[in-house]
Each structure stands twice: as structure tokens, then as C-alpha cells.
Amino acid sequence: MEWYETQERAAFAGTAAKYAAWAGENLPVEKFPERARPDQFHWEIAGEAARAGLLTAPLPERLGGVGLDGLGRAIVLERIARGRAGAAAIVLLHWAGLSALALLENDPGVASWLARFQQESGGERPWLCGVAVPESVVDGGAGFPSSLEESGERAILTGDWLCPLHPALAERVVVALPAREGEARVWWLSGKELAPFCQEAYPGTGLLEMPIARLHLHDYEAPRELILARGDRAHEISDRIWQGLYAGLAAVTAGNAAAAAVTAWEYAQVRLQTGRPIFEHQDLRRALEHLSAAAEAAWAMAVSAAAMPDSDQALDRARRAYAFSGSAGEEVCLDAIQCLGGYGYMEDYGLERRLRDQKTIQCLLGSYLSDWIGERSYY
């Protein structure tokens, strides 16, 4: 084991590796430019993860999980991403919403839902959680929707929101409003009720297993009782969500890059040129060593962010890890493609998918996502 792998983490890493092998062997290879649509979602991704105990892993034992910590989650996500980055992203986004609800377990409605979640987690279509944040947060704005009015028993929300996992797939969506002091809110809304307000999702490069959406609300009315937290508590939960997303995606990109590096090394040892494996050619060997170092650096940065205790610096560390791992992972995928020559751009070895997934992960929490969203609604 590595120095950071306890027996519990190593056990879950083994489970994640088996799940990754299943995903790599059984999930269909989507042909670009097929669209990732919620009505074409491969529910076996969630079902197999539930049977492996991965969907409940972050919950504390009293809520039916094992209390997998941040570093343990990063290890699991990295292992899954080696098989299929899209499956790892789905698990991560579910964890982000579920972990936020676990922080609010004292709310009677949340406690009741978490109890029912245990019962539903073993079915063909287990319950999934999702998250939604104002697009202005992603774009570097103030993070507050265009309007939020509370009057009587209802609240009215207006604005555009980013939903990395389409609400049609989520039983509950945690809506986080990091805003000006005293105005932050954390809601939980029904995914089915939000789905009709989603614009068509089209990830123009990768993660075709995971439908992505923009949520467009115009004077959307929701009961005020669905607000789970306000003010400082809402800020805290929102920061935890973002920290988990950044650190988790850094781990996903590291796993995706590691798999690309392995593919390049394996190919270089069997491909012959001038009567010897291309691995023995000095320039190619140098390129392989470089991409392996970049993949290891990406993982080291992800581990650093995941292991950092919750603090004011943790979110910044996770954000930097996400940025660095994304760039390093892209470099690994590009170099791996070059090592395979023309074969790298074809679908035979999967490197073209690795690069597409990598680019999508890099942009998943960035403003570029808005360029991929279609204008038509599914409904």
C-alpha cells in the first residue's frame, strides 16, 4: 500500500478497481458525436456502483455508510477513472449532493430521506443526488442568482444554474447559493420537478456517459420549507460542496491520465520498428518517462488537496489541484496519442476517448460548459 492507504482505504480501492474493470469491459463505447441524454442514461453505472457499496460510502456509519474521508474518496475516484472517467464523475457528483445532505441530517425531512435512500440504493435504478450552483459562480461572478424573493410560504428563484448531472437522473438536487453575507441558501429540490426546466445537454468532447445540463429558471416557485440552511451555515456547506467537487475531479483526471500512460507504455513494448520495440528508441523512451512523471504529479496534487483538513485554505488547494491535474492530464493524453502515432487518434486503444474525457473534466466547472449546451428542451 501507499503511505496514505489505510486498510479501509485499500479495501475500497480494491472494490473500486473491480468496478472500474466492470465499467471498462461492459459499458458501451459511445461513438462521437453521439449525445449524452438522460433518456439514454446507462443506469447499470449507478446500479453496479450501488451493489459495490460505493454510493453510500461517504455517509457515516449511523446513516448506513462507512464514513469514507476525503482522501479515501480520492483514491476510489482515481481507481474508477482508470476504467471509465464518466462513471467516476457520476459517482463524484452523487457524493457531492449526498455529503451535503449528510451535513444536514438533523433536519427531519433530510433524516427521513436518508433512511429511505438506504432502501432504494440496491435497486435497478438507485436514488442519485445532484448539485446545482449559479452559473455566475462558475464564471467568476458574485454567485447570486438574478433574483431571489421570499414571501409568505414560498420563494421565487430566477436565473441560470449549472447542473453537472442532469436533474432527470437525480432524486434530489442540492441547490447551493453562495452569495453576499447573510443571503446564502442551501435548498433541496426534486430532480423530476427541475428536469423540465433543463436545456439540452451536449458535452461536446467527452463524458458521454453523463448527461450535463443548464437549469434555466424563470420565476420558479418553491416552498420555503425546502430551504435547509441560511447564512454562515449555507456558506460552509457550499464551500464543502465546491471543495469536494474540485478535489474529486482532480482525482478523476489523475486516474484518467494514469490509464492513458499505461496504454502508451504497453503499446511501446509490443510495437516494433527497425526490428526492435519502439520502447527502446531514446526519444520515445524520454517521452514515456515524461508523461509518466506528469501523471504522477497530477495524482500527487490530487492527494494533497484531498488530504487537507477543512479550512479556509482547503478550497483554494482543491481549486489549484483541479487546475493543475487537468492541465497535466491533458498533456499526458496528448503525449500518449503521439506515442501511438496514427493509432492514437483512432478508437482501437481508447486514447481519443481519454483525451475527450479529459478536456470535458477540465471545463466541467468552468464557463466553457455554456458553449456546449443546446437550446432545445428535452421535454
Secondary structure, 3 states (H helix, E strand, C coil): CCCCCCHHHHHHHHHHHHHHHHHHHHCCCCCCCCCCCHHHCCCHHHHHHHHCCCCCCCCCHHHCCCCCCHHHHHHHHHHHHHHCHHHHHHHHHHHHHHHHHHCCCCCHHHHHHHHHHHHHCCCCCCCCEEEEEEHHHHCCCCCCCCEEEEECCEEEEEEEEEECCCHHHCCEEEEEECCCCCCCEEEEEEHHHHHHHEECCCCCCCCCCCCCEEEEEEEEEEEHHHEEEEHHHHHHHHHHHHHHHHHHHHHHHHHHHHHHHHHHHHHHHHCEECCEEHHHCHHHHHHHHHHHHHHHHHHHHHHHHHHCCCCHHHHHHHHHHHHHHHHHHHHHHHHHHHHCHHHHHCCCCCHHHHHHHHHHHHHHCCHHHHHCCCCCECC
